């Protein structure tokens, strides 16, 4: 039976609106939770929610609705980075809310990974303060792009590194990478987004490293934020420079033009499978744990009970 505010049943006094308002105002505030998620993006259409083809957010939300018994709209799951189709992550961060708290997060953590497919894993679940936001509290993001630079591709890396047959000059690539470091307008390196708009094109790149490890070249770039396809477009230009097709000095020339068409004249975008979101740094005050909260869960280890091995003499006494 539903009793509306101020309504009275026969034989029962009506409930004053002031009391109802007071009860509503003293309702328990929602609880916020932070997750660190890793995934192999090979078969997914990116992070951002859509039901078909499947995305990482869609799969994670399905598992969350089963574990929490809440509807998607009430969980309000938000990811830090909208990775594209085929892009991987070892340190994606997301938050969700519940109207209730958990005394222990180990059980929900184990349940989530039990429901998720093997190419998605929740690495960590922890309580979060109300002001934490997976996207807007982020101070920097670190991406890594892998290039396998040899005549024959390593089959074990075919989903995680771009195969480049041309012998690359890593020295000129490092020189070119230096031009990206600092605060710049990166309009020339942004594709038109799905919403057909470009946000603030000025970003701060704190480091841009080119590391050679045998046939593998790892490009790591950390910055305050990135425009749509910016990282892959910067890597594409470095590849052309590494092939010695163009000079490193072209980087500032393209950057100052603020015109995506200038980049298109010298290179095409690299495929997504070489890219991985490695980690995200946050405002430390937003990472503090709420007072009296449950401990963070980093996964549950299995244990084994130690068995006593009987000696020969003990066996004979049995």
Secondary structure as GFF3:
##gff-version 3
##sequence-region A 1 318
A	DSSP	alpha_helix	17	25	.	.	.	ID=ss1
A	DSSP	beta_strand	31	39	.	.	.	ID=ss2
A	DSSP	three_ten_helix	41	43	.	.	.	ID=ss3
A	DSSP	alpha_helix	56	68	.	.	.	ID=ss4
A	DSSP	alpha_helix	72	75	.	.	.	ID=ss5
A	DSSP	beta_strand	78	79	.	.	.	ID=ss6
A	DSSP	beta_strand	88	98	.	.	.	ID=ss7
A	DSSP	alpha_helix	106	115	.	.	.	ID=ss8
A	DSSP	beta_strand	120	128	.	.	.	ID=ss9
A	DSSP	beta_strand	138	148	.	.	.	ID=ss10
A	DSSP	three_ten_helix	155	157	.	.	.	ID=ss11
A	DSSP	beta_strand	162	163	.	.	.	ID=ss12
A	DSSP	alpha_helix	170	180	.	.	.	ID=ss13
A	DSSP	beta_strand	182	185	.	.	.	ID=ss14
A	DSSP	three_ten_helix	187	189	.	.	.	ID=ss15
A	DSSP	beta_strand	202	213	.	.	.	ID=ss16
A	DSSP	beta_strand	216	223	.	.	.	ID=ss17
A	DSSP	alpha_helix	230	242	.	.	.	ID=ss18
A	DSSP	alpha_helix	250	257	.	.	.	ID=ss19
A	DSSP	alpha_helix	260	264	.	.	.	ID=ss20
A	DSSP	three_ten_helix	272	274	.	.	.	ID=ss21
A	DSSP	beta_strand	275	282	.	.	.	ID=ss22
A	DSSP	alpha_helix	284	287	.	.	.	ID=ss23
A	DSSP	alpha_helix	312	317	.	.	.	ID=ss24
###
